[in-house]
Amino acid sequence: MANALSGIVAVQKSAPLRDRLSAWTPRLVILPSALASFVYVFVFTLWTLYVSMSDSSLLPTYHFVGLKPYFELWSNQRWSIAYGNLFYFSAFYVVLAIVIGLALAIAIDQRVKGEAIWRTIFLYPLAVSFIVTGSVWNWLYSPNEGIEHFVRSLGWADRKVILPSIAPIFIAVAVVLLQFAIKTFDLVVALTQGGPGIATTFPANYVYDLMFQRGQIAIGAAASIMMLLALATVLVPYAVWTTWRSRRGAARG
């Protein structure tokens, strides 16, 4: 009898321990990733912000000079063109991607004729990198061959693209696409290399050029911060909107 009672007491003592271990195991598993993410996002962002206010050139020097690199950045014509191109590209990229994606999704959902073909077209961008896609479109839009050459041969010298219940999905998709647009780098490298001249330069390409080609770390960091601000103008309103929407839904029960 005594042995049975002692066994019951031992089980009762070990049960809370197992419960605590079960509760802490997921936290311990994600702790390294959370710490790495914190360092990668917040620590490096603060470091980049400080470097963007220094006189760093080839290597960081940490000598504070205020907003001088930002003034030098915005006085450069190439950066102004690159930042303007970012907004033009983002607008057309998001709108066309949503419209075409919605059309393909409807075609797949309705089980129309040639569904396998539409499904392949829908999944193709996910399987191919921007370098490959950009190289293909570079050939298609070449003025000496491809589609552009064919269209011009028909006499069309100018080419112009004109263009409630699932509104949250559209907003989420738009936010994701805007993030891709702001960070666009490889597509420009594959298509135009920023040319002709500097006409199609994007901020990411200019940051790479400043950081790794010219050795102007401070100005490159300032350009990176400006890209971060552009990304924040997308993510912060979206986060506020999702929080407000979830609280309104909880209030309504």
Backbone torsions as a table, in degrees:
resi	resn	phi	psi	omega
1	MET	NA	-43.1	179.8
2	ALA	-63.9	-39.4	178.7
3	ASN	-63.6	-38.4	179.3
4	ALA	-65.4	-43.3	179.3
5	LEU	-64.2	-41.5	178.9
6	SER	-64.3	-35.2	177.7
7	GLY	-66.2	-39.9	178.2
8	ILE	-63.3	-43.2	178.8
9	VAL	-62.1	-41.2	179.6
10	ALA	-63.5	-39.9	178.8
11	VAL	-65.5	-41.4	180.0
12	GLN	-64.6	-35.1	179.4
13	LYS	-73.6	-35.4	-177.1
14	SER	-78.9	-24.6	-178.3
15	ALA	-62.0	-49.7	177.4
16	PRO	-59.8	-34.9	178.9
17	LEU	-63.7	-43.2	178.1
18	ARG	-64.1	-38.7	178.9
19	ASP	-63.6	-42.1	179.1
20	ARG	-65.6	-40.7	177.7
21	LEU	-64.1	-39.7	178.6
22	SER	-64.5	-34.8	-179.6
23	ALA	-74.3	-34.4	-176.5
24	TRP	-89.3	-18.8	-178.0
25	THR	-58.9	-48.4	177.8
26	PRO	-60.1	-37.0	179.5
27	ARG	-66.8	-40.3	178.2
28	LEU	-66.7	-33.2	-179.5
29	VAL	-67.6	-42.3	-177.0
30	ILE	-87.5	-6.2	-177.9
31	LEU	-59.3	-47.5	178.7
32	PRO	-59.4	-42.3	179.0
33	SER	-65.7	-39.0	179.1
34	ALA	-65.2	-41.8	177.8
35	LEU	-65.2	-42.8	178.6
36	ALA	-63.0	-40.6	178.7
37	SER	-65.8	-40.0	178.9
38	PHE	-61.9	-46.5	179.5
39	VAL	-63.9	-44.5	-175.7
40	TYR	-66.0	-39.6	-175.2
41	VAL	-87.3	-56.2	-170.6
42	PHE	-84.6	-48.6	-177.3
43	VAL	-64.0	-47.6	-179.1
44	PHE	-69.7	-29.4	175.5
45	THR	-66.5	-44.7	176.6
46	LEU	-63.7	-38.6	177.6
47	TRP	-64.2	-42.5	178.3
48	THR	-64.1	-39.4	178.2
49	LEU	-61.8	-42.6	179.5
50	TYR	-68.3	-42.1	178.9
51	VAL	-62.1	-33.7	179.9
52	SER	-68.0	-11.5	176.6
53	MET	-112.5	24.8	178.7
54	SER	-117.2	179.6	177.3
55	ASP	-102.4	31.2	-178.6
56	SER	-62.4	142.6	176.3
57	SER	-121.7	-96.4	179.9
58	LEU	-74.9	-33.8	178.1
59	LEU	-131.5	152.3	178.4
60	PRO	-62.5	136.7	178.8
61	THR	-116.7	-22.4	176.9
62	TYR	64.9	21.6	173.9
63	HIS	-87.9	112.9	-171.9
64	PHE	-70.0	128.3	178.0
65	VAL	-128.1	9.3	177.7
66	GLY	76.4	-139.3	-175.3
67	LEU	-91.7	14.2	-178.5
68	LYS	-56.8	-45.4	178.1
69	PRO	-60.4	-32.6	178.9
70	TYR	-68.5	-40.7	176.8
71	PHE	-64.3	-40.7	177.0
72	GLU	-64.3	-37.1	179.7
73	LEU	-64.1	-49.3	-175.9
74	TRP	-76.9	-12.8	173.8
75	SER	-82.9	-7.1	180.0
76	ASN	-88.3	126.8	-178.0
77	GLN	-63.8	-35.3	-178.1
78	ARG	-63.1	-39.6	178.9
79	TRP	-67.7	-40.7	178.8
80	SER	-60.8	-42.7	177.8
81	ILE	-66.3	-42.6	-179.3
82	ALA	-62.2	-43.4	-178.6
83	TYR	-68.4	-37.8	176.0
84	GLY	-65.3	-41.7	178.0
85	ASN	-60.0	-33.7	-179.9
86	LEU	-59.8	-43.1	-178.0
87	PHE	-73.3	-38.9	176.2
88	TYR	-62.1	-48.2	-178.2
89	PHE	-63.9	-41.5	-179.0
90	SER	-61.0	-43.2	-178.4
91	ALA	-62.5	-52.0	-178.3
92	PHE	-68.4	-38.9	-178.2
93	TYR	-63.5	-46.0	-178.1
94	VAL	-67.3	-47.6	-177.1
95	VAL	-62.6	-50.1	-177.3
96	LEU	-67.3	-38.1	179.8
97	ALA	-64.7	-40.0	179.5
98	ILE	-68.4	-45.1	-178.0
99	VAL	-63.4	-49.1	-178.9
100	ILE	-66.8	-42.0	178.5
101	GLY	-62.4	-40.2	178.3
102	LEU	-64.9	-42.3	178.9
103	ALA	-61.6	-42.7	178.7
104	LEU	-67.7	-38.4	178.4
105	ALA	-63.6	-40.1	177.6
106	ILE	-65.3	-41.3	179.4
107	ALA	-62.7	-37.6	178.7
108	ILE	-72.2	-40.1	-175.8
109	ASP	-70.6	-32.1	-176.2
110	GLN	-84.1	-2.4	179.9
111	ARG	53.9	52.1	179.1
112	VAL	-80.1	173.7	-179.8
113	LYS	-64.7	137.0	-178.1
114	GLY	77.0	30.7	-177.6
115	GLU	-58.2	-37.8	-179.3
116	ALA	-62.7	-36.3	178.8
117	ILE	-66.7	-46.1	179.2
118	TRP	-63.8	-37.0	178.7
119	ARG	-64.9	-39.5	177.6
120	THR	-63.7	-43.2	178.1
121	ILE	-63.4	-38.5	-178.5
122	PHE	-66.2	-38.8	-176.0
123	LEU	-90.9	-11.9	-176.1
124	TYR	-57.2	-46.8	-178.5
125	PRO	-61.4	-25.3	-179.1
126	LEU	-76.3	-20.8	-175.0
127	ALA	-100.3	-13.1	-175.0
128	VAL	-118.5	137.8	-179.3
129	SER	-74.3	162.5	179.8
130	PHE	-65.3	-28.1	178.9
131	ILE	-63.0	-47.2	179.5
132	VAL	-66.2	-47.0	179.5
133	THR	-61.2	-43.6	179.1
134	GLY	-63.0	-37.4	178.4
135	SER	-64.8	-39.9	178.3
136	VAL	-64.5	-47.3	180.0
137	TRP	-68.7	-28.0	174.7
138	ASN	-61.2	-40.4	177.0
139	TRP	-70.9	-41.3	-178.0
140	LEU	-64.5	-36.2	-177.4
141	TYR	-96.6	9.3	178.9
142	SER	-63.1	133.8	-179.5
143	PRO	-68.4	-13.2	-178.0
144	ASN	-104.2	-7.8	-178.8
145	GLU	-161.0	172.5	177.3
146	GLY	78.7	-157.2	-174.2
147	ILE	-64.3	-43.6	-176.8
148	GLU	-61.5	-41.9	178.1
149	HIS	-62.8	-41.2	179.9
150	PHE	-65.3	-43.6	-179.5
151	VAL	-65.7	-42.3	178.7
152	ARG	-65.1	-32.1	178.6
153	SER	-67.5	-19.8	176.7
154	LEU	-84.2	-4.1	178.2
155	GLY	99.2	4.2	178.5
156	TRP	-92.8	97.8	-176.3
157	ALA	-79.6	-28.5	-179.1
158	ASP	-112.3	135.9	178.2
159	ARG	-119.7	122.5	-179.5
160	LYS	-135.9	133.4	178.6
161	VAL	-98.8	121.3	-179.0
162	ILE	-115.3	127.1	177.9
163	LEU	-138.5	NA	NA
164	PRO	NA	-7.9	-179.9
165	SER	-101.7	-24.7	178.9
166	ILE	-105.2	24.4	178.0
167	ALA	-57.3	-41.5	177.4
168	PRO	-59.4	-35.6	178.3
169	ILE	-66.3	-41.8	178.3
170	PHE	-61.1	-41.1	-179.8
171	ILE	-65.5	-44.2	179.3
172	ALA	-62.8	-43.0	178.9
173	VAL	-64.4	-40.9	179.5
174	ALA	-62.4	-40.0	179.1
175	VAL	-64.2	-44.8	179.2
176	VAL	-62.4	-43.7	-179.9
177	LEU	-66.0	-36.9	177.9
178	LEU	-65.0	-35.9	175.7
179	GLN	-62.0	-44.0	177.7
180	PHE	-62.1	-41.1	-177.7
181	ALA	-65.2	-41.9	-178.3
182	ILE	-65.5	-33.8	-177.8
183	LYS	-93.8	11.6	-176.1
184	THR	-60.0	125.8	178.5
185	PHE	-138.8	-57.8	-173.1
186	ASP	-67.2	-30.1	179.5
187	LEU	-64.7	-41.2	178.6
188	VAL	-68.5	-39.5	178.8
189	VAL	-61.2	-41.0	-178.2
190	ALA	-75.3	-33.0	-174.4
191	LEU	-86.7	-57.4	-167.6
192	THR	-127.5	-11.4	-173.8
193	GLN	57.5	24.4	-179.9
194	GLY	86.4	-2.7	-176.4
195	GLY	-95.9	-178.8	1.5
196	PRO	-69.6	134.5	-174.0
197	GLY	67.4	-116.2	177.2
198	ILE	-121.8	20.0	-171.9
199	ALA	-66.3	-31.5	-177.3
200	THR	-116.3	25.9	176.5
201	THR	-68.8	140.4	177.4
202	PHE	-116.5	158.2	-178.6
203	PRO	-54.7	-41.8	-179.0
204	ALA	-62.7	-38.3	178.1
205	ASN	-66.8	-38.6	179.7
206	TYR	-69.3	-38.6	176.6
207	VAL	-61.6	-44.3	178.3
208	TYR	-60.5	-42.8	-179.9
209	ASP	-63.9	-42.3	-179.8
210	LEU	-67.0	-42.7	-174.3
211	MET	-73.5	-47.2	-167.3
212	PHE	-110.3	-13.1	179.2
213	GLN	-106.7	-42.1	-176.3
214	ARG	-100.9	-15.4	-179.4
215	GLY	69.3	33.0	177.7
216	GLN	-107.4	78.4	-171.9
217	ILE	-66.2	-41.0	-176.8
218	ALA	-62.6	-47.9	-179.9
219	ILE	-68.1	-37.1	176.5
220	GLY	-63.4	-39.6	176.3
221	ALA	-65.8	-37.8	176.5
222	ALA	-62.3	-41.4	176.9
223	ALA	-63.8	-37.6	177.5
224	SER	-64.2	-39.9	178.1
225	ILE	-65.3	-38.1	177.1
226	MET	-64.8	-37.1	174.4
227	MET	-64.9	-38.4	177.7
228	LEU	-63.8	-38.6	177.6
229	LEU	-65.2	-39.6	177.0
230	ALA	-62.8	-38.9	177.6
231	LEU	-68.9	-36.5	179.4
232	ALA	-66.1	-33.7	177.8
233	THR	-64.4	-18.5	176.6
234	VAL	-93.3	-47.2	-172.4
235	LEU	-75.9	-39.7	-176.8
236	VAL	-64.6	-50.1	176.5
237	PRO	-60.7	-35.4	178.8
238	TYR	-65.8	-42.0	178.3
239	ALA	-64.2	-41.0	178.1
240	VAL	-64.6	-42.0	-179.1
241	TRP	-65.3	-43.6	179.6
242	THR	-65.6	-38.1	177.8
243	THR	-64.8	-44.7	178.8
244	TRP	-63.4	-39.3	-178.6
245	ARG	-67.3	-42.6	179.6
246	SER	-66.7	-38.4	178.4
247	ARG	-68.4	-37.1	177.1
248	ARG	-66.3	-38.9	176.9
249	GLY	-65.7	-37.7	178.7
250	ALA	-69.3	-35.6	179.2
251	ALA	-67.1	-33.2	179.6
252	ARG	-78.5	-14.7	178.6
253	GLY	83.3	NA	NA
